[in-house]
Amino acid sequence: MDGELEVDLAQLIHRGGVFKNVEGSTPQEIYSKVCKMIDLPDGMTSDQVYNALCDREAVLSTAVGNGIALPHARAPIMRDASEQRICVVYLKNPIDMKAPDEREVFVMFVLLAHNSQIHLKVLSSLAALFRDAKFKKALEARADEEALAAIIKELA
C-alpha cells in the first residue's frame, strides 16, 4: 500500500481545524483572518499562506458551486505529509466569489498540501463528498469537526 497517496480527509480536517462565523466581504479579507487562526508548522508564516492563497485566487476563483470554495496554493506549500491540512471555514456572511452556479460562498475548504499528487487526490475526494446530499446538508448546518468526520467515515 502506498501510504504517500492515501488521503484521510477527516485527519486533514482535524489537523487544520473548523472555524465558524469568520467575517469578511472578500476572499482576501477572509484569507487574512483565517491565516492568523491556522496552527502552522514551525518556519511557516501566516503571510506566506495568505500570499499563496491570494495569488491562486487572482488566477481564477476557487468557488466550485453549491456555496463551496476550495482555496489552495498554486504549488504545494507544506514541507512534508505530516504538515498537510484542510481548514473548514464557515463564513459569517456568504460572499460572491464568481462561482459557476452563481451561488454565494458560505463555506471554504482551505487545502494546504505537500505535493501535487496528494493535492489532486484531496480535491477529487472532496468533490465526491460535495455531491453527497447528506454532506451538503451537514455543511449548511455548519457541522463541527466531529460531525464532518463521522459523515466522511460513513461515506468512505
Residue pairs with C-beta under 8 A, 6 or more apart in sequence:
4 81
4 117
4 118
5 117
5 118
5 121
7 118
7 121
7 122
7 125
9 86
9 122
9 125
9 126
9 129
9 152
10 148
10 149
10 152
10 153
12 84
12 85
12 86
12 122
13 85
13 86
13 87
13 88
13 145
13 148
13 149
13 152
14 145
14 149
15 84
15 85
15 86
16 38
16 85
16 86
16 87
16 88
16 110
16 112
17 37
17 38
17 39
17 85
17 87
17 88
17 145
18 87
18 88
18 90
18 144
18 145
18 148
19 34
19 37
19 87
19 88
19 89
19 90
20 90
20 142
21 90
21 91
21 92
22 30
22 33
22 34
22 37
22 89
22 90
22 91
22 92
23 29
23 30
23 33
23 91
23 92
23 93
24 30
24 32
24 33
24 91
24 95
25 93
25 95
26 95
27 53
27 54
27 57
27 62
27 69
27 71
27 95
27 97
28 54
28 57
30 89
30 91
30 95
30 108
31 49
31 50
31 53
31 54
31 57
31 71
31 110
32 50
34 87
34 89
34 108
34 110
35 46
35 47
35 49
35 50
35 53
36 46
37 87
38 46
38 49
38 85
38 87
38 110
38 112
40 46
40 49
41 78
41 79
41 83
43 79
44 77
44 78
44 79
44 83
48 77
49 73
49 77
49 112
52 73
52 74
52 75
52 77
53 71
53 72
53 73
53 110
55 73
55 74
56 62
56 71
56 72
56 73
56 74
57 71
59 74
61 69
61 97
61 98
61 99
62 69
62 70
62 71
62 72
62 97
62 108
63 69
63 97
63 98
63 99
63 100
63 105
64 70
64 99
64 100
64 127
64 130
65 99
65 100
65 101
65 103
66 101
66 103
66 130
66 136
67 94
67 99
67 103
67 104
67 105
67 106
67 107
67 139
67 140
68 105
68 106
68 107
68 108
68 109
68 130
68 139
69 97
69 99
69 105
69 107
69 108
69 109
70 108
70 109
70 111
70 123
70 126
71 108
71 109
71 110
71 111
72 110
72 111
72 112
72 113
72 119
72 123
73 112
73 113
76 113
76 114
76 115
76 116
76 118
76 119
77 112
77 113
78 84
78 85
78 112
78 113
78 114
79 114
80 114
81 114
81 115
81 118
83 112
83 114
84 112
84 113
84 114
84 118
85 112
86 109
86 110
86 111
86 112
86 122
86 126
87 108
87 109
87 110
87 112
88 107
88 108
88 109
88 110
88 145
88 148
89 107
89 108
89 109
89 110
90 106
90 107
90 142
91 105
91 106
91 107
91 108
94 104
94 105
94 106
95 104
95 105
96 104
96 105
97 104
97 105
99 105
106 139
106 140
107 139
107 142
109 126
111 119
111 122
111 123
111 126
113 119
113 122
128 155
129 135
129 151
129 152
129 155
130 136
132 151
132 155
134 151
134 154
134 155
135 151
135 152
135 155
138 147
138 148
138 151
143 151
